[in-house]
Amino acid sequence: MDYKEYIEINPQVRFGKPCIKGTRISVGDVLGWLASGMTIEEILSDFPQLNRDQILACLAYSADRERKTTIAI
């Protein structure tokens, strides 16, 4: 999945946090909901403007960021 189709960083939206395009819903919001135990179906029910691919794009974005993170020791 190419998360860039669904995720954007705009300094004018949510202080430049990565968000789902066309919304003010941040990647962090979605990850937090999933981490708290919400299912994709529950998120879609609560936020009908979202679709499954957008939620999966949040996970792909997070995985990509994790792969690129380096720690100086």
Secondary structure, DSSP 8 states (H G I E B T S, - for coil): --GGGTEEE-TTSGGG-EEETTSS-BHHHHHHHHHTT--HHHHHHH-TT--HHHHHHHHHHHHHHHHH-----
